[in-house]
Each structure stands twice: as C-alpha cells, then as structure tokens.
C-alpha cells in the first residue's frame, strides 16, 4: 500500500513546513509564560512582609505619612502605639 501515512507525502505533517515552526513558537510561549509566572509568584510571596525588606514599624509609618496615606493624627497615634 502506498501512502504518506500520518506525516503526509513530504513528511512535514498536515500543515507543511510551517506547522513545525508554529508548534515551536507555541511551546516557547508556554515556557516563557511559566517562567514569568514563577518569577512573579516568588517576588510576590518573598517581599510581602516588612521584616523581609528590613524596615521597622516606625519607618513604615513614616513612609506612609510622607506619601500621604495617613493623616498627621493617625501618624502620631501609630507612633504612640509603638512606644
């Protein structure tokens, strides 16, 4: 019996020569996506705590006050609570 089998007549599959390139690109995209996801997860879960960044509670309160996230009264209350 003469037939090309699953690879077709020329041996490149149903999509021809470009099918291999498309598969390669898709595999690389999946690999890059997995690596980016792992890097994102590691950064998110390792830098989430204040102790990991080396800042004290007083320094965090001062930075939040400087950025305008808390009012002067809230800042003073935080400092009083920390003392």
C-alpha distances in whole Angstrom, upper triangle without the diagonal:
4,6,10,10,14,15,14,13,17,17,20,19,20,23,23,25,28,26,27,31,31,30,32,35,35,35,38,40,39,41,44,44,45,47,49,49,50,53,54,55,56,59,60,61,62,65,66,69,72,73,69,71,74,76,79,80,83,81,78,81,82,79,78,82,82,78,80,78,81,85,88,89,86,86,89,88,85,88,90,88,86,90
4,7,9,12,13,11,10,13,14,17,17,17,21,20,22,25,24,24,28,29,28,30,33,33,33,36,38,38,39,42,43,43,45,47,48,49,51,53,53,55,57,58,59,61,63,64,68,71,71,68,69,72,75,78,78,81,79,76,79,81,77,77,80,80,76,78,77,80,83,86,88,84,84,88,87,84,86,89,87,85,89
4,5,9,10,8,7,11,11,14,13,14,17,16,19,22,20,21,25,25,25,27,30,29,30,33,34,34,36,38,39,40,42,44,44,46,48,49,50,52,54,55,56,58,60,61,64,67,68,65,66,69,71,74,75,78,76,73,76,77,74,73,77,76,73,75,73,76,80,83,84,81,81,84,84,81,83,85,83,82,85
4,6,6,5,5,8,8,10,10,11,14,13,15,18,17,18,21,22,21,23,26,26,26,29,31,31,32,35,36,36,39,41,41,42,45,46,47,49,51,52,53,54,57,58,61,64,65,61,62,66,68,71,72,74,72,70,73,74,70,70,73,73,70,72,70,73,77,80,81,78,77,81,80,77,80,82,80,79,82
4,6,6,8,10,9,11,9,11,14,14,16,19,17,17,21,21,20,22,25,25,25,28,30,29,31,34,34,35,37,39,39,40,43,44,45,47,49,50,51,52,55,56,59,62,63,59,61,64,66,69,70,73,70,68,71,72,69,68,72,71,68,70,68,71,75,78,79,76,76,79,79,75,78,80,78,76,80
4,6,9,11,8,9,7,8,12,12,14,16,14,14,18,18,17,19,22,21,21,25,26,26,27,30,31,31,33,35,36,37,39,41,41,43,45,46,47,49,51,52,55,59,59,56,57,61,63,66,66,69,67,64,67,68,65,65,68,68,64,66,64,68,71,74,75,72,72,76,75,72,74,77,74,73,76
4,7,7,5,6,4,7,10,9,11,13,11,12,15,16,15,17,20,20,20,23,25,25,26,29,30,30,32,34,35,36,38,40,41,42,44,45,47,48,50,52,55,58,59,55,56,60,62,65,66,68,66,63,66,68,64,64,67,67,63,66,64,67,71,74,75,72,71,75,74,71,73,76,74,72,76
4,6,5,7,5,6,9,8,11,14,12,14,17,17,17,19,22,22,23,25,27,27,29,31,32,33,35,37,38,39,41,42,43,45,47,48,49,51,53,54,58,61,61,58,59,62,64,67,68,71,68,66,69,70,66,66,69,69,65,67,66,69,73,76,77,74,74,77,77,74,76,79,76,75,79
4,6,8,8,9,12,10,12,15,15,16,19,20,20,22,24,25,25,28,29,30,31,34,35,36,38,40,41,42,44,45,46,48,50,51,52,54,56,57,61,64,64,61,62,65,67,70,71,74,71,69,72,73,69,69,72,71,68,70,69,72,75,78,80,77,76,80,80,77,79,82,80,78,82
4,6,8,10,11,8,9,13,13,13,16,18,18,19,22,23,23,25,27,28,29,31,33,34,36,38,39,40,42,43,45,46,48,49,51,52,54,55,59,62,62,59,59,63,65,68,69,72,69,67,70,70,67,67,70,69,66,68,67,70,74,77,78,75,75,78,78,75,77,80,78,76,80
4,6,9,10,8,9,12,11,11,14,16,16,17,20,21,21,23,25,26,27,29,31,31,33,35,36,37,39,41,42,43,45,47,48,49,51,53,56,59,59,56,57,60,62,65,66,69,67,64,67,68,65,65,68,67,64,66,65,68,72,74,76,73,72,76,76,73,74,77,75,74,77
4,7,7,5,6,8,8,8,11,12,12,14,16,17,18,20,22,23,24,26,27,28,30,32,33,34,36,38,39,40,42,44,45,46,48,50,53,56,57,53,54,57,59,62,63,66,63,61,64,65,61,61,65,64,61,63,61,65,68,71,73,70,69,73,72,69,71,74,72,71,74
4,6,6,8,10,7,9,12,12,12,14,17,17,17,20,22,22,23,26,27,28,30,32,32,34,36,37,38,40,42,43,44,46,48,49,52,55,56,53,54,57,59,62,63,66,63,61,63,65,61,61,64,63,60,62,60,64,67,70,72,69,68,72,71,68,71,73,71,70,73
4,6,9,10,8,10,13,12,12,15,17,17,18,21,22,22,24,27,27,28,31,32,33,35,37,38,39,41,42,43,45,47,48,49,53,56,57,54,54,58,60,63,63,66,63,61,63,65,61,60,64,63,60,62,60,63,67,70,71,68,68,72,71,68,71,73,71,70,74
4,7,6,5,8,10,9,10,13,14,15,16,19,19,21,23,24,25,27,29,30,31,33,35,36,37,39,40,41,43,45,46,47,51,54,55,52,52,56,57,61,61,64,61,58,61,62,59,58,61,60,57,59,58,61,64,67,69,66,66,69,69,66,68,71,69,68,72
4,6,6,8,10,11,12,14,15,16,18,20,21,22,24,26,27,28,30,31,33,34,36,37,39,41,42,43,45,46,48,49,53,56,57,53,54,57,59,62,63,65,63,60,63,64,60,60,63,62,59,61,60,63,66,69,71,68,68,71,71,68,70,73,71,70,73
4,5,6,7,9,11,12,13,15,16,18,19,21,22,24,25,27,28,30,31,33,34,36,37,39,40,42,43,45,46,48,51,54,55,51,52,55,57,60,61,64,61,58,61,62,58,58,62,60,57,60,58,62,65,68,70,67,66,70,70,67,69,72,70,68,72
4,5,5,6,9,10,11,12,14,15,16,18,20,21,22,24,26,27,29,30,32,33,35,36,38,39,41,42,43,45,48,51,52,49,49,52,54,57,58,61,58,55,58,59,55,55,58,57,54,56,55,58,62,65,66,64,63,67,67,64,66,69,67,66,69
4,5,5,6,9,10,11,12,14,15,17,18,20,21,23,25,26,27,29,30,32,33,35,36,37,39,41,42,44,47,50,51,48,48,52,53,57,57,60,57,55,57,58,55,54,58,57,54,56,54,58,61,64,66,63,62,66,66,63,65,68,66,64,68
4,6,5,6,9,10,11,12,14,15,17,18,20,21,23,24,26,27,29,30,32,33,35,36,38,39,41,42,46,49,49,46,46,50,52,55,56,58,56,53,56,57,54,54,57,56,53,55,54,57,61,63,65,62,62,65,65,62,64,67,65,63,67
4,5,5,6,9,10,11,12,14,15,16,18,20,21,22,24,26,27,28,30,32,33,34,36,38,39,41,44,47,47,44,44,48,50,53,54,56,53,51,54,55,51,51,54,53,50,53,51,55,58,61,63,60,59,63,63,60,61,65,63,61,65
4,5,5,6,9,10,11,12,14,15,16,18,20,21,22,24,26,27,29,30,32,33,35,36,38,39,42,45,46,43,43,47,48,52,52,55,52,50,52,53,50,49,53,52,48,51,49,53,56,59,61,58,57,61,61,58,60,63,61,60,63
4,5,5,6,9,10,11,12,14,15,17,18,20,21,23,25,26,27,29,30,32,33,35,36,38,41,44,45,42,42,46,48,51,52,54,51,49,52,53,49,49,53,52,49,51,49,53,56,59,61,57,57,61,60,57,59,62,60,59,62
4,5,5,6,9,10,11,12,14,16,17,18,20,21,23,24,26,27,29,30,32,33,35,36,40,42,43,40,40,44,46,49,50,52,50,47,50,51,48,48,51,50,47,50,48,52,55,58,60,56,56,59,59,56,58,61,59,57,61
4,5,5,6,9,10,10,12,14,15,16,18,20,21,22,24,26,27,28,30,32,33,34,38,41,42,38,38,42,44,47,48,50,47,45,48,49,45,45,48,47,44,47,45,49,52,55,57,54,53,57,57,54,55,59,57,55,58
4,5,5,6,9,10,10,12,14,15,16,19,20,21,23,25,26,27,29,30,32,33,37,39,40,37,38,41,43,46,47,49,47,44,47,48,44,44,48,47,44,46,44,47,51,54,55,52,52,56,55,52,54,57,55,54,57
4,5,5,6,9,10,11,12,14,15,17,19,20,21,23,25,26,27,29,31,32,35,38,39,36,36,40,42,45,46,48,46,44,46,48,44,44,48,47,44,46,44,48,51,54,56,52,52,55,55,52,54,57,54,53,56
4,5,5,6,8,10,11,12,14,15,17,18,20,21,23,24,26,27,29,30,34,36,37,34,34,38,39,43,44,46,44,41,44,45,42,42,45,44,42,44,42,46,49,52,54,51,50,53,53,50,52,55,53,51,54
4,5,5,6,9,10,10,12,14,15,16,18,20,21,22,24,26,27,28,32,35,36,32,33,36,38,41,42,44,42,39,42,43,40,39,43,42,39,41,40,43,47,49,51,48,47,51,51,48,50,53,51,49,53
4,6,5,6,9,10,11,12,14,15,17,18,20,21,23,24,26,27,31,34,35,31,32,36,37,40,41,44,41,39,42,43,40,39,43,42,39,41,39,43,46,49,51,47,47,50,50,47,49,52,50,48,51
4,5,5,6,9,10,11,12,14,16,17,19,20,21,23,25,26,29,32,33,29,30,34,36,39,40,43,40,38,41,42,39,39,42,42,39,41,39,43,46,49,50,47,46,50,49,46,48,51,49,47,50
4,5,5,6,9,10,11,12,14,15,17,18,20,21,23,24,28,30,31,28,28,32,33,37,38,40,38,35,38,39,36,36,39,39,36,38,37,40,44,46,48,45,44,47,47,44,46,49,47,45,48
4,5,5,6,9,10,11,12,14,15,16,18,20,21,23,26,29,30,27,27,31,33,36,36,39,36,34,37,38,35,34,38,37,34,37,35,38,42,44,46,42,42,45,45,42,44,47,45,43,47
4,5,5,6,9,10,11,12,14,15,17,18,20,21,25,28,29,25,26,30,32,35,35,38,36,33,36,38,35,34,38,38,35,37,35,38,42,44,46,42,42,45,45,41,43,46,44,42,46
4,5,5,6,9,10,11,12,14,16,17,18,20,23,26,27,23,24,27,29,33,34,36,34,32,35,36,33,33,37,36,34,36,34,37,41,43,45,42,41,44,44,40,42,45,43,41,44
4,5,5,6,9,10,11,12,14,15,17,18,22,24,25,22,22,26,28,31,32,34,32,29,32,33,30,30,34,33,30,33,31,34,38,40,42,39,38,41,41,38,39,43,41,39,42
4,6,5,6,9,10,10,12,14,16,17,20,23,24,21,22,26,27,30,31,33,31,29,31,33,30,29,33,33,30,32,30,33,37,39,41,37,37,40,40,36,38,41,39,37,41
4,5,5,6,9,10,11,12,14,16,19,22,22,19,20,24,26,29,30,32,30,28,31,33,30,30,33,33,31,33,31,34,38,40,41,38,37,40,40,36,38,41,38,37,40
4,5,5,6,9,10,11,12,14,17,20,21,17,18,21,23,26,28,30,28,26,29,30,27,27,31,30,28,31,29,32,36,38,39,36,35,38,38,34,36,39,37,35,38
4,6,5,6,9,10,11,12,16,18,20,17,17,21,22,25,26,28,26,24,27,28,25,25,28,28,25,28,26,29,33,35,36,33,32,36,35,32,34,37,35,33,36
4,5,5,6,8,10,11,14,17,18,16,17,20,22,24,25,28,26,23,26,28,25,25,29,29,27,29,26,29,33,35,36,33,32,35,35,31,33,36,33,32,35
4,5,5,6,8,10,13,16,16,13,14,18,20,23,24,27,25,22,26,27,25,25,29,29,27,29,27,29,33,35,36,33,32,35,34,31,32,35,33,31,34
4,6,5,6,8,11,14,15,11,12,16,17,20,21,24,22,20,23,24,21,22,25,25,23,26,24,26,30,32,33,30,29,32,32,28,30,33,31,29,32
4,6,6,6,10,13,14,12,12,16,17,20,20,23,21,18,21,23,20,20,24,24,22,24,22,24,28,30,31,28,27,30,30,26,28,31,29,27,30
4,6,6,8,12,13,10,12,15,17,19,19,23,21,19,22,24,21,21,25,26,24,26,23,25,29,31,32,28,27,30,29,26,28,30,28,26,29
4,6,7,10,10,7,9,12,14,17,18,21,19,18,21,23,20,21,25,25,23,26,24,26,29,31,32,28,27,30,29,26,27,30,27,25,28
4,6,8,9,6,7,10,12,14,15,18,16,14,18,19,17,17,21,21,20,22,20,22,26,27,29,25,24,27,26,23,24,27,25,23,26
4,7,9,7,8,12,12,14,14,17,16,13,16,18,16,16,20,20,19,21,18,20,24,26,26,23,22,25,24,21,22,25,23,21,24
4,5,5,7,9,9,11,11,15,14,11,14,17,15,15,19,20,19,21,18,19,23,24,25,21,20,23,22,18,20,22,20,18,21
4,5,5,6,6,7,8,11,10,8,11,13,12,13,16,17,17,19,17,18,21,22,23,19,18,20,20,16,17,19,18,15,18
4,5,5,6,7,9,12,12,11,14,16,15,16,19,20,20,22,20,21,24,25,25,22,20,22,22,18,18,21,19,16,18
4,5,8,10,12,15,14,13,16,18,16,18,21,21,21,23,22,23,26,27,28,25,23,25,25,21,21,24,22,19,22
4,6,9,11,13,11,10,14,15,13,15,18,18,18,21,19,21,24,25,26,23,21,23,23,20,20,23,22,19,22
4,7,10,12,10,10,14,14,13,16,18,18,19,22,20,21,24,24,25,23,20,22,23,19,18,21,20,17,19
4,7,8,6,7,10,11,10,12,15,15,16,18,17,18,20,20,22,19,16,18,19,15,15,18,17,14,16
4,5,5,6,9,10,11,12,14,15,17,19,17,17,19,19,20,17,14,16,16,13,12,15,14,10,13
4,5,5,6,9,10,11,12,14,15,17,15,14,16,16,17,14,11,13,13,9,9,12,11,8,11
4,5,5,6,9,10,11,12,14,15,15,13,15,14,15,13,10,11,11,8,7,10,10,7,10
4,5,5,6,9,10,10,12,14,14,14,15,15,16,14,11,13,14,11,10,14,14,11,13
4,5,5,6,9,10,11,12,11,11,14,14,16,13,10,13,14,10,11,14,14,12,15
4,5,5,6,9,10,11,9,8,11,11,12,9,7,9,10,7,8,11,11,10,13
4,5,5,6,9,10,10,9,11,10,12,11,7,10,12,10,9,13,14,12,14
4,5,5,6,9,9,10,12,12,15,13,10,13,15,12,12,16,17,15,18
4,5,5,6,5,6,9,10,13,10,8,12,13,11,12,16,16,15,18
4,5,5,6,5,7,7,10,9,6,10,12,10,11,14,15,15,17
4,5,8,8,10,10,13,12,10,13,15,14,14,17,19,18,20
4,6,8,10,12,15,13,12,15,17,15,16,20,20,20,22
4,5,7,9,12,11,10,14,15,14,16,19,19,20,22
4,7,10,12,10,10,13,14,13,15,18,18,18,21
4,7,8,6,6,10,11,10,12,15,15,16,18
4,5,5,6,9,10,11,12,14,15,17,19
4,5,5,6,9,10,11,12,14,15,17
4,5,5,6,9,10,10,12,14,15
4,5,5,6,9,10,10,12,14
4,5,5,6,9,10,11,13
4,5,5,6,9,10,11
4,5,5,6,9,10
4,5,5,6,9
4,5,5,6
4,5,5
4,6
4
